Amino acid sequence: MMKKSWIVTALVCACLCSHVVAQQQKKRHVLVISLDGMGADYVVHADRYGLKIPTLRRFMKEGVYAEGVTGVNPVALAP
């Protein structure tokens, strides 16, 4: 009987601890930007093409992006 109550107590403590840890974790968001028919090169090397895209540049500087992405033309996205 003593062993059973110890196991129950341990399980309750584990559940309470995991609940506290789960509440403390900050939710992370993901933003995916897709530009129809525009190659990644136009965004990565915007100066070469005279493009002024300050918001996308900030996203790239503060977040992540992929180089060497191969675009598909003509674009075939469903409406």
C-alpha positions in Angstrom: 0.0 0.0 0.0 2.9 2.4 0.9 4.6 1.7 -2.4 1.4 2.4 -4.4 0.8 5.8 -2.7 4.5 6.7 -3.4 4.0 5.9 -7.1 0.8 8.0 -7.2 2.5 10.9 -5.5 5.4 10.7 -7.9 3.0 10.7 -10.9 1.1 13.7 -9.6 4.3 15.7 -9.0 5.5 14.8 -12.5 2.2 16.0 -14.1 2.3 19.2 -12.1 5.9 19.9 -13.1 5.3 19.3 -16.8 2.2 21.6 -16.7 4.3 24.4 -15.3 7.1 23.9 -17.9 4.6 23.8 -20.8 3.0 27.1 -19.7 6.4 28.8 -19.6 7.4 27.9 -23.2 6.8 30.8 -25.6 4.8 30.1 -28.7 6.9 30.5 -31.9 5.4 31.5 -35.1 6.5 30.8 -38.7 5.9 33.1 -41.6 6.3 31.6 -45.1 6.4 34.1 -48.0 5.8 32.9 -51.6 6.1 35.2 -54.5 4.5 33.8 -57.7 6.9 33.8 -60.7 9.6 35.6 -58.8 12.9 33.8 -58.5 14.7 33.8 -55.2 17.6 35.6 -56.8 15.5 38.7 -57.2 15.1 38.9 -53.4 18.5 37.8 -52.3 20.3 40.2 -54.8 17.7 42.9 -54.9 20.3 45.6 -55.5 21.3 44.1 -58.8 17.8 44.5 -60.1 17.0 47.9 -58.5 14.4 46.4 -56.2 13.5 48.3 -53.0 12.2 45.6 -50.6 13.1 46.8 -47.0 10.7 44.6 -45.2 11.8 41.4 -47.0 15.4 42.4 -46.3 14.7 42.8 -42.6 13.0 39.4 -42.6 16.1 37.9 -44.2 18.4 39.7 -41.8 16.5 38.8 -38.6 15.2 35.4 -39.7 16.2 32.7 -42.1 16.0 32.2 -45.9 17.3 29.7 -48.5 19.6 30.4 -51.3 19.8 28.2 -54.4 16.0 27.8 -54.6 14.8 26.7 -58.1 11.6 28.3 -59.2 9.1 26.7 -61.5 7.8 28.6 -64.5 5.2 28.9 -65.6 3.6 29.1 -62.2 0.9 26.5 -61.6 -0.9 27.4 -58.4 -4.6 26.6 -57.9 -6.8 29.6 -57.2 
